[in-house]
Amino acid sequence: MPLSLNGGIGVGYFVNVEPDVSIYVEDINPGGSKTIVFIHGWPLSHEQFEYQFDVLPAMGYRCIGIDWRGFGKSDKPMSGYNYDRLADDIRTVVGALQLKNFTLVGHSTGGAIAIHYMARYNGYGVSKLVLIDAAAPIGFTKETANKLLTEALNDRPKMMRGVIDTFFFQYITVPFSDWFFQLGLQAAGWSTAAIIILLRDVRLDDDLQKIFVPTLIIHGIHDKVIPFAQAQELNQKIRNSQLVPFQYSGHGPFWEERDKFNQLLIQFIG
């Protein structure tokens, strides 16, 4: 059912990206004057951006949330959990929606996917890029990845609780933690594990020099998942980029400092 929102509408639908695989897309305020495409982090879904979707569409922006294959409401095939295929899925959605001149926003692993999309498709359709605590140029250390992998394959709910424990610097309520927990469990076990391996084994160094659009890098200084030093490295290696440290955030500035985050996004997009 379309959702009424301050005169705009939010439409959820599926885009077929290959035989028997469809990607879930939430398109909020399709008539908005400027388009923002959001790519979530592992192992979450587009719903992690609820506190952007509450605000930005009402200010005239069109907000599009994409669930990667294997996560959220998208189909959960056994294969395709590599940066090429994940970027291809985004490109197919961009083509299906005929998106042009949009801002691409990626959080954590979503930031890594966004970076690879820019390199693989020469930034097709993207006018500006926003990287939030991006898992690039590397994702997890081998030690962290192997621990997560063991937990994902033996006690995935316990793994998800551990992820939440390290995710936020700000205090979170038990109901909020429970909600975030459920977002993570919407994913399939096999896709959750496959992305851990991807984050462990693949670097994106070569992609960074292929980004030419204005890039905003946002990173919580207290991030225990992806160290702040990686944001500094991205800032050095991506031309025309600016880094804004979030002083009171861990891995989730989109929620932890949501008012500042939303204002910054609006200023950057214009």
FENFEN-V74644 format. One line per field, one symbol per residue. psi: psi as a letter, one per 40 degrees, with the letter a starting at -180 (. if undefined). burial: b if it has 24 or more other C-alpha atoms within 12 Angstrom, else e. A space follows every 10 residues. Layout:
BEGIN
psi=???
burial=???
END
This chain:
BEGIN
psi=hihhgfdiih hhiihheihe hihhhhhhfd eidihhhhhi iifaidedfd eddddddeee ihhhhhhihe ibeiigieie gidddddddd ddddddefhi fihhhhhbdd dddddddddd fffhehdihh hhfhgieici iddddddddd ddedgddddd dddddedidi hiiddddddd ddddediidd dddddddddd ehifddddee heihhhhhhh eehedhiddd ddddddehif iihhhhdfib efddddfddd ddddddddd.
burial=eeeeeeebbb ebbbbbbeee bbbbbbbbbb ebebbbbbbb bbbbbbbbbb bbbbbbbbbb bbbbbbbbbb bbbbbbbeeb bbbbebbbbb bbbbeebebe ebbbbbbbbb bbbbbbbbbb bebbbbbbbb bbbbbbbbbb beeebebbbe ebeeebbebb bbbbbbbbbb eeeeeebeeb bbbbbbbbbb bbbbbbbbbb ebbbbebbbe bbbbbbbbbb bbbbbbbbbb bbbbbebbee bbbbbbebbb bbbbbbbbee bbebbbebbe
END
